[in-house]
């Protein structure tokens, strides 16, 4: 079981990542990252 657990977790992580990509969540994350970066340097 110890050897299977990392593979199960990796598979689960990939499923969640693919689901997020299909739902377009990367756009939301990118927009928030740009806003934070612009706020940090004083432009936004």
C-alpha positions, 0 to 999 in steps of 0.5 A: 500500500505504501508504494501505491499511495504516491501514485494514487495522490498523483492521479488525483492531483492530475484529475483536479488540475484537468478539471480546473483547466476545463472549467477555465479556473486558470483565467481567474488565478491569472487575473488575481496574480496580475492584480497582486503584482501590479499592487505590489509595484504600485501601479494597480 
